[in-house]
Structures are given as C-alpha cells and as structure tokens.
Amino acid sequence: MEYQLAVVFLLIAQLQSASGMSSLTYHGTVCLDDCQLNYGKYTCQSFTGGHEMSMYCSPQDGQDYLGRKCKEDHRCDKHGEQYYWCYIDSLKWGYCGLFINDQVHLASQYLVPCQDSCEKREKAYFWCKTRKGWDYCSPIKNVDIYGNKCKPDHPCGRYGQKYDWCNLEKGGWGKCGQVEVRELVYRSSYYNAKCQDECRRSDKKGYFWCNTLKGWDYCSPLPFVTFRNETCRADHTCGSHGYKYNWCYTQESWGYCGIIQGDECAYQSLKTRKRAISDQELICQIEDKGNRRQTIFTVEHTEKIVDGAYFEEATDVIAQCDFYSRATPGTLMTLNDLRIDLQGVFVRDRVQYNNFQMQISRPRVPGRSTTVAQVHIPVGANIPIRYIRRAFMESLLRRGRVWVTVRVCQQVCRI
C-alpha cells in the first residue's frame, strides 16, 4: 500500500524578538508579526497553504488565544486534532500556540551547540556543556565570553584560529561563541521539550536522540519520520494522539517521534514506496516571495553513498561548512576523517552545477565508495549557505544525491 504525505512547513522569515522567542499559531506556523489582541482574541499574520492570513495565537506560554491559562495537566498540544488546543477547566477549552527559541548558542572552540543554557554559573565567564565537553560561549550575539562588545567591523569568528574570537570595542580581543538564528526547533518525543543540541543518530543503537533540559530523549531528524527514521503514515502524523509522548503509526507498526517547528521548507507528497535508483523524488521547496523564485530540493537515490557511516562527524562538518556555491574546485574543508570537495562543474538542462561531495579521507578501495553525502548546487544562483547545509543533511539522512534547483516566477510562486 502506498502512503502519501503532505506535511507543509511554511516560509519563515528571520523574525526575532528581543527575548529571542517567536510565537507559533494554533496550526504550528510561525507568526510574521506580534501576537496581538483583536476584538477579544489574540491573532497574528502567518502563512498557510501559500497564503498569508490572520490566525489564532497565544499571548504567553501556557495560555490560550483568549489569554486564559491552560490546565497544568493539559499542556498546549494537538491532542489528536489538526490544531493546538488545551483545556482551561473541566468544561472549557481553547485554541493555543506554542513558543520557540530563535537562538542557538555555539561553543567557542568546539563550534557545536550548547546542551544547556549559556550562563556564568559562579564563574567570571559564560560557559555551557556540549557533547564534546564544557566550553566557553557568548550570552548574546557579538559579545565575548565576559559580555564585552565585539567591534562592529570584527564580529565573532574563527579568523584562522581554533576558536572563535573578536576584537573588542574597549580594546584588545576576547574569545567568543557564535549565536545564530535557530531555523528549526526539534522537540523531543517523551518530554515534548526543545532539543538543546543537534538531533543526532546513535550509531550503536540506530536511533536519533538529543539533550533537553529535562534529560536526553528521542527525536526525529525530519518532519515526517520516527526516531528510527521510519516514515509516519500519511493519515497519522507525529503528535501526542492522547498520550503523554509524541508518536505516529508507520506502515508496519508505530514509533516514537519528535515534532519539528519553524521549518521554511514545504514538504509535499513524499512517497514511502521504493523507487528506481534513477528516479528523482521531491523533498521540499522554499518560496522566496521577495525575489519571486522557488528553491527546490530533490533526491536521487544511489548506492554509491556510504550507508550511515561517520554520521555524527558528518553533522559536525555540515555545521561548520561556510563556503559558497562559487568555490573553486578542490578540497574546501577537512575535519578529522572527512572532507568536502568541489569535484568540478557539469551542465544539465543548460544549467551549470557545482558537484560537492563529502568524502572519507582514506585511499579508495575497489568496489567500496568513500562518498558520505553529495549535493549539486547551481553555479551563480546565490544559494544561501544554510540551503547548502540543508542539502548535505538531506543527502546524509536519505542516502541520496541531492539536487538544488531554482525556478524564477513571473508573478507569485505557487507551492
């Protein structure tokens, strides 16, 4: 039996409040403006089905769209419905929206996300725990580990060192950690808590997990799969479905899963049946209304990509890659046993593509591939670096060759 999935995660601008929090609507989409009281109900503008419209939201965490407090034992969730809601008391209920943290703090030396909050904790400097050990971090963007401001013309960065640093406004220099906009928020399965670090695969046990402020928990690497990367049924997307944890039915059984919020890439009609190796399958597409163009991600399944090898190290490489699609051929970066190469330019359908490959740095053995991930990016198309990272991650997870193509729209792009 063939299942089709139409899970849509819509366009999200990099909107950020001073607190680093963004409101989500009762449909789980991101508010494009403030959640404000209108005729007795809290609403905001958001995208759904490719159109902007007014939708219900919550003024504060733990409240519904009327500003009423949700019951302590009935958090804001879908609870088996297609929208978020909560009980106010034994008789009343209301629509509600969640909140997401837009910022992720990266460690100064390890350049991986903090697993807990970036705080001083009785020290003179800010620091946090990471999966590689403790490290310095910065509480806000472009300040050092003591809170001193970086010079505007010298923001926090590597600058040839093995740690992030910047020149300070007060003179001298200081170590710092980068603070980036969190494009995706991964929520865990059992706790339904925000992942503080990456949702990564355990090579020994074969499932995806992350650290939350409540402890480690299962998570999903993509919006439509379980913690073991098995596809959820189209008629049973990831949610609590009346239980205290997030889960979904699969073709054969069921599995824990984690909800992913704030995604700008719209997933459409992804099929779970096996395809021929030569077929390309749509992953998702992003609409850029301002520039009137769509960026489309497709995957071409191939047996030439290594299955599951070096997964954790590969995610580190993807997080640190900062090259652009106009890079020159050769090795672009190396990290431990992996490297990213630009292996030349080719033409397809009168479009030039860069052939980027993540390779294992070892001599090639006949009959054995050394390719961990492969992406094709159009030359000169101004593809943002986060899209290139996205393409590498999709290639790694799907064990396929990912194509990024750009379509220019005459009027309005239709997803």
C-alpha positions in Angstrom: 0.0 0.0 0.0 1.3 3.4 -0.9 1.0 6.3 1.5 1.5 9.9 0.6 2.5 12.6 3.0 1.5 16.3 2.6 3.2 17.9 5.7 3.7 21.6 5.0 6.2 23.6 6.9 5.9 27.1 5.5 8.1 30.1 4.8 9.7 31.6 7.9 11.5 35.0 7.9 14.2 35.6 10.4 11.9 37.4 12.8 13.2 37.7 16.3 12.0 39.5 19.4 14.4 40.9 22.0 13.9 37.8 24.1 14.8 35.5 21.2 11.3 33.9 21.2 8.9 33.6 18.4 5.2 32.9 18.6 3.6 30.0 16.7 -0.1 29.9 15.6 -2.6 27.3 16.6 -1.7 25.5 13.4 2.0 25.4 14.3 3.1 28.0 11.7 5.3 31.0 12.6 3.8 34.4 13.4 5.1 37.0 11.0 4.2 39.9 13.4 3.3 40.3 17.0 0.6 38.2 18.6 -1.9 41.0 19.4 -5.4 41.3 20.9 -8.0 41.9 18.2 -11.7 42.0 19.1 -11.1 40.0 22.2 -9.0 37.3 20.6 -5.2 37.1 20.1 -4.1 36.7 16.5 -1.2 37.2 14.2 -0.4 37.1 10.5 1.0 33.8 9.2 1.3 31.7 6.1 -0.8 28.7 5.4 -1.3 26.9 2.0 0.9 29.6 0.4 -1.3 32.4 1.5 -0.9 35.0 4.3 -3.9 35.2 6.7 -4.8 36.0 10.3 -4.6 33.1 12.7 -5.1 32.4 16.5 -2.0 32.6 18.8 -1.3 32.8 22.5 -0.1 36.0 24.2 2.0 34.0 26.7 3.3 30.4 27.1 0.7 28.3 28.8 -2.3 30.5 27.8 -4.9 30.1 25.1 -6.0 32.5 22.3 -8.3 34.4 24.8 -5.5 34.8 27.3 -6.9 32.1 29.7 -4.5 29.8 31.5 -4.3 26.2 30.3 -4.8 23.5 32.9 -1.4 22.3 34.4 -2.1 18.7 33.4 -3.2 19.6 29.9 -0.5 21.4 28.0 -0.9 23.2 24.7 -0.7 20.4 22.1 -2.7 18.9 19.2 -4.1 16.1 21.4 -5.2 14.1 18.3 -6.6 17.1 16.4 -5.1 19.1 13.5 -4.6 22.2 15.6 -3.1 23.1 19.0 -5.5 23.5 22.0 -5.8 23.0 25.7 -8.4 22.6 28.4 -9.0 25.6 30.6 -11.1 23.7 33.1 -13.2 20.6 33.1 -15.8 22.2 30.7 -13.9 24.9 28.7 -11.1 24.6 26.1 -9.4 27.0 23.7 -7.0 27.2 20.8 -3.4 27.9 21.7 0.0 28.4 20.2 3.5 27.4 21.3 6.7 29.5 21.6 10.1 28.7 20.1 13.5 29.9 21.0 15.0 31.5 17.9 18.6 31.4 19.0 21.2 28.6 19.4 24.5 29.2 21.2 27.6 27.6 19.7 30.7 26.8 21.8 33.8 28.9 21.2 36.2 26.1 20.5 34.1 23.1 19.6 31.6 25.1 17.4 28.8 22.7 18.4 25.5 23.8 20.1 25.3 24.1 23.9 23.4 21.3 25.5 22.2 23.6 28.3 21.9 27.4 28.8 24.8 29.7 28.3 25.4 31.1 31.8 28.2 32.1 34.2 27.4 29.6 36.9 29.5 31.2 39.6 32.3 31.8 37.1 33.6 35.1 35.7 32.9 34.0 32.1 29.9 32.4 30.3 30.1 28.7 29.5 28.0 25.7 28.8 28.1 21.9 28.4 28.4 20.4 24.9 28.6 16.8 23.8 32.4 17.3 23.5 32.8 18.7 27.0 32.4 22.1 28.5 33.3 25.2 26.5 33.1 29.0 26.5 30.1 30.7 25.0 28.6 34.1 24.5 25.2 35.1 26.1 24.2 37.3 23.1 25.4 37.8 19.5 28.8 39.6 19.1 30.0 39.8 22.7 32.9 37.9 24.2 32.7 35.3 27.0 32.7 38.1 29.6 29.9 40.1 27.9 32.2 42.8 26.3 31.1 44.0 22.9 32.9 43.0 19.7 33.9 45.7 17.3 31.3 46.2 14.5 33.9 45.6 11.8 35.3 42.5 13.5 32.3 40.2 14.6 32.8 36.9 16.4 34.5 34.4 14.1 37.4 32.0 13.6 39.9 34.2 11.8 42.4 31.4 11.3 42.3 30.2 15.0 41.0 27.0 16.5 38.4 29.0 18.5 36.0 31.9 17.8 37.2 35.4 18.9 36.8 39.1 18.1 38.4 42.5 18.6 36.7 44.4 21.4 35.3 47.9 21.4 37.1 48.6 24.6 40.4 47.5 23.1 42.2 44.1 23.0 40.5 40.9 22.0 38.4 38.1 23.6 37.2 34.6 23.0 33.5 34.4 22.0 30.9 32.0 20.8 28.6 32.5 17.8 24.9 33.0 18.4 22.8 32.0 15.4 19.1 32.1 14.5 17.6 28.7 15.1 15.9 27.9 11.8 14.5 24.6 13.1 13.3 23.7 16.6 13.4 20.0 17.3 11.0 18.9 20.1 11.7 15.5 21.7 9.2 12.6 22.0 8.6 11.8 25.6 9.2 15.2 27.2 8.0 17.2 24.2 10.9 19.5 25.2 13.1 21.6 22.9 16.4 19.9 21.9 19.3 22.0 23.2 21.7 20.5 20.7 21.5 18.5 17.4 19.1 15.7 16.8 21.7 13.1 16.0 21.9 9.4 15.4 23.4 6.9 17.8 25.5 4.6 15.6 25.4 1.8 18.1 21.7 1.8 18.8 20.4 3.1 15.4 18.0 5.8 16.7 18.0 9.6 16.8 18.2 11.5 20.1 19.1 14.8 21.7 19.6 16.5 25.0 16.8 18.6 26.6 16.7 20.5 29.8 14.8 17.5 31.3 17.3 14.9 30.1 18.1 13.0 26.9 15.2 12.0 24.7 14.2 10.6 21.3 13.8 13.0 18.4 13.1 12.9 14.7 15.7 14.0 12.1 12.9 15.0 9.6 9.3 16.2 10.0 7.7 13.0 8.8 9.7 10.2 10.3 10.1 8.4 13.7 13.1 8.4 15.9 14.4 5.4 13.9 13.9 7.4 10.6 10.9 5.3 9.6 8.2 7.1 7.7 5.0 8.0 9.6 1.7 7.1 7.8 0.1 9.9 5.8 -3.1 9.7 7.9 -1.2 9.7 11.2 1.3 12.5 11.5 3.6 12.9 14.5 1.7 14.1 17.7 0.6 13.0 21.1 -2.6 11.4 20.0 -4.0 11.3 23.5 -0.8 10.1 25.1 2.0 11.9 27.1 4.6 11.4 24.4 4.7 12.1 20.6 4.3 9.1 18.3 2.9 8.0 15.0 1.8 4.9 13.1 4.2 3.5 10.5 3.5 1.0 7.7 4.4 -1.9 9.9 3.9 -0.8 13.5 4.3 2.5 15.4 7.2 4.6 16.7 8.2 7.5 18.9 8.7 10.7 17.0 9.6 14.4 17.6 7.8 17.4 16.3 9.9 19.9 14.2 8.8 23.6 14.3 9.6 26.7 12.3 10.8 24.9 9.1 10.8 27.1 6.0 10.9 24.2 3.5 7.5 23.0 2.4 7.3 19.2 2.3 4.9 17.8 -0.3 3.7 14.4 -1.4 6.7 12.4 -0.2 6.2 8.7 -1.1 7.4 5.8 1.1 7.4 3.2 -1.6 10.7 2.1 -3.1 11.7 3.9 -6.3 14.0 3.0 -9.1 17.6 4.3 -8.4 17.4 6.6 -11.4 14.2 8.4 -10.2 14.3 11.8 -8.5 12.0 12.5 -5.6 10.8 15.9 -4.4 12.0 16.6 -0.8 10.7 20.1 -0.3 10.7 23.6 -1.8 11.1 27.1 -0.4 9.3 30.1 -1.7 11.2 33.5 -1.8 8.3 35.9 -2.4 10.6 39.0 -2.4 12.8 37.7 -5.2 10.0 35.8 -6.9 11.7 32.5 -7.0 11.5 28.9 -5.6 14.4 26.8 -4.4 13.6 23.1 -4.9 15.3 20.2 -3.2 15.1 16.8 -4.8 16.9 13.5 -4.1 18.2 10.9 -6.5 18.7 7.6 -4.7 22.1 5.9 -5.3 24.0 3.0 -3.9 27.3 5.0 -4.3 26.8 6.8 -0.9 28.0 5.1 2.2 25.1 3.9 4.4 25.2 5.5 7.9 29.0 5.8 8.2 30.6 8.7 10.1 27.1 10.2 10.8 28.0 12.2 13.9 31.3 13.5 12.5 29.4 14.4 9.2 26.9 16.6 11.1 29.9 18.5 12.6 31.3 19.0 9.1 27.9 20.3 7.8 27.6 22.7 10.8 31.0 24.2 10.1 30.9 24.5 6.3 30.9 28.1 5.3 31.9 28.0 1.6 29.6 29.4 -1.1 28.5 27.9 -4.4 31.2 29.9 -6.3 34.0 28.0 -4.6 37.0 26.8 -6.7 37.5 23.1 -7.4 39.5 21.1 -4.9 39.2 20.3 -1.2 37.2 23.1 0.6 37.5 21.9 4.2 38.7 19.0 6.2 37.6 17.8 9.7 39.2 14.7 11.2 38.4 11.8 8.8 36.1 13.7 6.5 36.5 16.4 3.9 34.3 18.3 1.4 35.5 18.5 -2.2 34.2 20.5 -5.1 34.8 17.9 -7.8 34.1 20.2 -10.8 31.3 21.7 -12.8 28.9 20.0 -15.2 25.9 21.1 -17.3 22.4 19.7 -17.1 19.4 21.1 -18.9 21.6 24.1 -19.9 22.3 24.9 -16.2 25.8 24.7 -14.7 26.0 22.8 -11.4 28.8 22.5 -8.8 29.4 18.9 -7.7 30.0 19.0 -4.0 30.9 15.7 -2.2 31.7 14.8 1.4 34.4 12.1 1.3 36.1 9.8 3.8 39.8 10.8 3.8 41.2 7.3 3.0 42.6 5.6 -0.1 39.8 4.3 -2.3 39.3 0.5 -2.3 38.0 -1.0 -5.5 34.2 -1.7 -5.1 33.9 0.5 -2.0 32.6 4.0 -2.0 34.1 6.8 0.1 31.2 9.3 -0.5 29.2 10.2 2.6 27.0 12.9 1.0 26.7 14.6 -2.4 24.9 17.7 -3.5 24.6 19.5 -6.8 24.2 23.3 -6.5 23.6 25.7 -9.5 26.5 27.9 -10.2 26.0 31.7 -9.6 22.5 31.2 -8.2 23.2 32.9 -4.9 22.2 29.9 -2.8 22.4 30.8 0.9 24.8 28.7 2.9 22.0 27.4 5.1 20.4 25.8 2.0 23.7 24.1 1.1 23.9 22.8 4.7 20.3 21.6 4.4 21.1 19.8 1.1 24.1 18.0 2.7 21.9 16.9 5.7 19.2 15.6 3.4 21.8 13.7 1.4 23.2 12.2 4.6 19.8 11.2 6.0 18.3 9.9 2.8 21.5 8.3 1.4 20.9 10.0 -1.9 22.3 12.6 -4.3 20.5 15.9 -3.6 19.8 18.4 -6.3 19.1 22.1 -5.5 17.4 23.9 -8.4 16.0 27.4 -8.7 12.8 28.4 -10.5 12.1 32.1 -11.3 8.5 33.0 -11.0 6.8 35.6 -13.3 4.2 36.8 -10.7 3.7 34.8 -7.5 5.5 31.5 -6.8 3.0 28.7 -6.1 4.0 25.9 -3.7 
